[in-house]
Amino acid sequence: MSNTYLGYHFTVEPKELGCEILVAELGQKAFESFIETDFGVSAFVQKALWDETILEDIYILTSDEFKISYTVEEIEQVNWNEEWEKNFEPIEVDGKCHVRAPFHPKTTAPFDIVIEPKMSFGTGHHETTHMMIQHLLETEVTNKKTLDMGCGTAILAILAEMKGAKPIDAIDIDEWCYLNSIENAARNNCHEISVYEGDASLLEGRKYDLIIANINRNILLNDLAIYVSCLNEKGLLFLSGFYREDIPAIDACCVELGLKLEKTLERNNWVSLKYSNN
């Protein structure tokens, strides 16, 4: 499949905080990949999904607290591996989980995960993925039937299998993520992961002991009732993809659905919540 993309190259001041907010807002539009640059971030959207209003309602672009400019270019599908290789450094989470690309050397970490992310979100670098890894590392998941919803690269499904979870479903609405998840599962010798392309409508009739959903606030609020209906008794739900200020809305929805908040992780204003239905 050959797609034409539009690349938006943003210069952001101040960079770190500005890029975090900008990527979070763009991620709720049709933008599907982000690459950090020396001066900001580049965001990519399929031309077929683009329209001239795509940057409307992006609050940070009108904020006086940040200085943001951008250029746009039309590009044929590029070698995303080369792009990621330029920018992708291995990471380590709590000394237990090492996430690396195929061209990085293997380590002695208990969980050594090889990810070739291409266009997919979920390399472990983003705060939300990092915190979800932390939840998994401290949770006993052996033989727990698991769902990785919005799986991206399938990094969380892969770690879950390495920790003994099975069987595992990994679902993403994006075709790139679907294909990349299949590749990464095979790359890590995973045999318990089934990958599906689609949304929460695929979950009808399915049941899980553990559901992982690292998506965004609006999708989570829309789909939480479906997740809870799929959760077995004494099941666990890990949520991320939103900010500290989003907690009241997320928590109110979860409490109404009968869930109990067990743990909150926070990293640079991003949060991850662990719920149980005990």
PyMOL commands that set and color helices and strands:
alter all, ss='L'
color gray80, all
select helices_A, chain A and resi 15-26+47-49+59-62+80-87+127-137+155-162+175-187+200-203+217-229+244-256
alter helices_A, ss='H'
color red, helices_A
select strands_A, chain A and resi 4-13+33-36+40-46+67-76+91-93+97-100+111-114+146-149+168-172+193-197+208-214+231-243+260-267+270-276
alter strands_A, ss='S'
color yellow, strands_A
deselect
rebuild
show_as cartoon
